[in-house]
Structures are given as C-alpha cells and as structure tokens.
Amino acid sequence: MTTSLDQNNQFVLTVSCETGTGIVSGITSYLSDRGCNIVELAQFDDKVTGQFFMRSVFSILPDASHTIDDLRDGFVDLAEKFGLEWAMHDAHRPTKVLIMVSRFDHCLVDLLYRHRKGELNIEITAVVSNHLDLRPIAEREGIRFVYLPVTKETKPEKEAELLNIVNETGTELVVLARYMQVLSDNLCEKLHGRAINIHHSFLPGFKGAKPYHQAFERGVKLIGATAHYVTADLDEGPIIEQSVQPVNHAYYPEELVALGRDTETVALARAVKLHAEHRVFLSGNKTVIFK
C-alpha cells in the first residue's frame, strides 16, 4: 500500500521526441544510476508520425545523494543528445486550474465536488464568468469569483484581463466548463495546450440553439460529449476524452438534456484528471494518452 510519504516522493517524467534507438535505455539508466526507483513506465512509438512518447513515474530512494533539482539539471545533457522535449513534475503538487463558466452549473458543480473529495489533484485559482449566476456557488466554496462580462466591443479588453488573472495566479490549465463565449484566435494561441473545453457530440452533429431538441427531432440513438483542447477552430481541437450514452425513441428532449449533462460532466472531469496527472501528449491535432 502506498503511503502519503511515498506519494510525496513521486515524480513524473514526460518525454517526446523523434523515434530513435537507445532512448528508453538512456533514460532508465540515467534514473537508476542516480538512486531512482521507476514505478510506472509507458511508451508509444507512433509509426505514422515518427514520434516517440514516454511517461515515467519514479521515486528517489532514501539513500540517494541526488535531489529532484539535481536530476533536472543533469537531465539537460541527455535531452540534448536525443532531442527530447521533456518535463519533470512533482506528482503530489496540484495543477493550478482556472474554471470559466456562463450560466450552466453542472460541470462547475461536478468539478468542485470531485476536487473537494480529493479525486482531482488540482488547485482552483479562480472561477471566471461572463454572468453573475454562478457566483454564489464559487464563493460558497471559498473560491475567488471574477465577473468578466463580454461584448463584441469589450472582448479584447476582457481577454487581456483574463490573461492577467492567468499569469497573476500561476494558472496552468484553463477549463471551459460550459463557458458560452468563443475565444479569439489570439487567446487560443496563447492558451495552446493548456485550455480544455467540453461540448456535446452527436451523430449527426447539431449546431446552434437547443441541440438536444434537434437530436430528439432526428431520433438519435447515441448522445455524448467531447472534452478537447481549445484551438482557433471551434470545437475541432485535439480530443482528450469522450463519453457516450445509448438512447431511443422513449427519451424526450428534457430527458436527453439531463442525460447530456451527465455525459458532459463525466468527459470533462476525466479530461481534467488526465491532464493534471501529466498523461496527455499533444501530437499535431491528436493526443497520445497513457491511462
């Protein structure tokens, strides 16, 4: 059984690079030679893109003479040798997350509940909204609430304020928990790889108002939700997690809406958890995920 002390002495190494020989042995030898015990190791060699991805969880043995800072400093030479993009994270340190909402509360409430129960290793830096409806929910949890109403004329100014909050709080991940505003291309670029959105996903797709009512009219047999990274292409970013539910003719619009809420909360929570645990790698417009 893993103790709290063990968890505090666990670190996550993420690596991506062009496929080559000797990468895994070089990394594992580097860690073991410095008194580290590798407790998890996952890798993927993408034959289509020629890219290699690896995630390793390791601990530093009690009698080791190296600290995590020593390991980071020394890893630079190995990274240059193999052309690695890499990072070493403290596994126990929570990811700083800013949540953006509008008027729908289900995703926000679900994330707050999972956070309170210890299911998500995150620190919520603020809840930002273009409406005041959900302010009591955030403040009841003792979380800073920031009201940023957006109009076409004020959009650049408000997005600049948002970025200031992100930088001021050290936010590492922005979660659009049913935030009903389209982010500008400029903001999407600045938040590349560190902003997650949730939206419904049907077969076929329904855009515009009341998608669940549209789905009812077409007699869909599956409803679902997709959590993805935010890009300038609306709802087209790299997919992290999807959730689907079978339905039939007996589901009326209100029931589809209720079931849709469930699929959205599940997909979004899973995506946030995967990101916070450093399990997601971007690969073009796709993701590689070690679960």
Salt bridges, closest charged atoms under 4 A:
GLU40 OE1 - ARG55 NH1 3.26
ASP69 OD1 - ARG72 NH1 3.51
ASP90 OD1 - ARG72 NH2 3.33
ASP110 OD2 - ARG114 NE 2.68
GLU119 OE1 - ARG114 NH1 3.15
ASP133 OD1 - ARG103 NE 3.40
GLU139 OE2 - ARG135 NE 2.85
GLU141 OE2 - ARG116 NH1 2.83
GLU157 OE2 - LYS158 NZ 3.99
GLU161 OE2 - LYS158 NZ 3.48
GLU168 OE2 - ARG144 NH1 2.97
GLU172 OE2 - ARG93 NH2 2.65
ASP235 OD1 - HIS199 ND1 3.64
ASP235 OD1 - HIS228 NE2 3.57
GLU241 OE2 - ARG270 NH1 3.67
GLU241 OE1 - LYS291 NZ 3.11
GLU264 OE1 - HIS106 NE2 2.64
GLU264 OE1 - ARG178 NH1 2.91
GLU277 OE2 - LYS273 NZ 2.90
GLU277 OE1 - ARG279 NE 2.72
